[in-house]
Amino acid sequence: MKNVIYFALCSFVLAGCCKCPQLGADGAGGNPFGHALGVRPFVERDGLLVVEIESAPLADGWRLETEMAGYSGDGYYTWRGPNRFGEPGTGVLAYPVRITTPGRYSFRLHNRHDEPDHTECNDVYVRLGGDEWVKVFSHKAGEWNWVSRKDFGHNSPKPNATYDLLAGDHTFYLSGRSANFSIDRFHLYLEDVPDPRNVAHPQSPRAK
């Protein structure tokens, strides 16, 4: 009898907790954190997609600020939590997007950090769907810039951030890493898009 009860309890726990993620358009778990459920995605048009960072609700560790001129929209988010080196998944921001034109998209964060050493306080974690978290960093300090390179570890190549996106819905996640790093908006764009990093581009519309 005890074995029957134990088996029933285990089955209940497993059924309630161990749910496999649904596959997104990118072939990975499309929504591992659940933050973007029920939120209409931003829609890419003509190879360009623009998202203001403050379009996602603040998560623990992030602060909405307006002190540094040069941002777009209503402000920018700065990571005011502690450094999270090797600890992705804290202060997660979720951004659902819809791709209508498949292809290889450049991912650029409008970002800023003001450390005298340009290698300090200069990065954030980025994740597409259920893929692995990747450190994305900028080596330019003291001004708003678009430098967004992936860092896969010491002595590895540091390529510009790109993503191969199929048509359909995807979710980008950002997670705090370096203290005092500020992010304003991100652009996704195909190679032939004219002037793709212009901050004058309006935010992409949400799906109806």
ZIQUIFEN-V600754 format. One record per backbone hydrogen bond with DSSP energy under -1.0 kcal/mol. NH is the residue of the N-H (numbers start at 1). CO is the residue of the C=O. E is the energy in kcal/mol with one decimal. If there is no record, write none. Layout:
nh: <NH NH>
co: <CO CO>
e: <E E>
//
This chain:
nh: <5 6 7 8 9 10 11 12 13 14 15 16 17 18 19 24 25 27 30 37 39 42 43 44 45 48 49 51 53 55 56 62 63 65 76 77 78 79 80 84 87 93 95 97 98 99 103 105 106 107 108 110 111 112 120 124 125 126 127 129 131 134 136 137 138 142 145 149 150 151 156 161 163 165 168 170 172 173 174 175 176 178 180 181 182 183 184 186 187 188 189 190 193 198 201 204 207>
co: <1 2 3 4 5 6 7 8 9 10 11 12 13 14 17 28 169 24 22 34 36 96 205 98 48 45 188 186 184 52 53 59 78 76 65 183 63 181 61 177 84 174 172 170 42 168 165 163 189 161 187 185 145 182 117 136 175 134 173 171 128 126 124 149 122 113 111 137 159 135 153 148 105 103 99 97 95 127 93 125 90 123 79 178 112 77 110 51 108 49 106 47 190 195 198 50 41>
e: <-2.2 -2.6 -2.4 -2.2 -2.5 -2.3 -2.3 -2.0 -2.3 -2.7 -2.2 -1.7 -2.1 -1.8 -1.2 -3.5 -1.5 -1.9 -2.1 -1.1 -2.1 -2.4 -3.0 -2.9 -2.2 -1.5 -2.5 -2.4 -2.0 -1.9 -1.6 -2.2 -1.7 -3.0 -2.2 -2.4 -2.2 -2.4 -3.0 -3.2 -2.0 -3.0 -2.7 -3.1 -3.4 -3.1 -2.0 -3.4 -3.0 -2.7 -2.4 -3.1 -2.7 -2.1 -2.2 -2.1 -2.6 -2.7 -2.4 -3.1 -2.5 -2.5 -3.1 -2.6 -2.2 -2.9 -2.3 -2.5 -2.9 -2.5 -1.5 -2.6 -2.5 -2.7 -2.3 -2.8 -2.6 -3.1 -2.3 -2.0 -1.8 -1.5 -3.5 -1.4 -2.5 -2.8 -3.1 -2.4 -2.4 -2.6 -1.6 -2.1 -1.7 -1.1 -1.8 -2.4 -2.7>
//
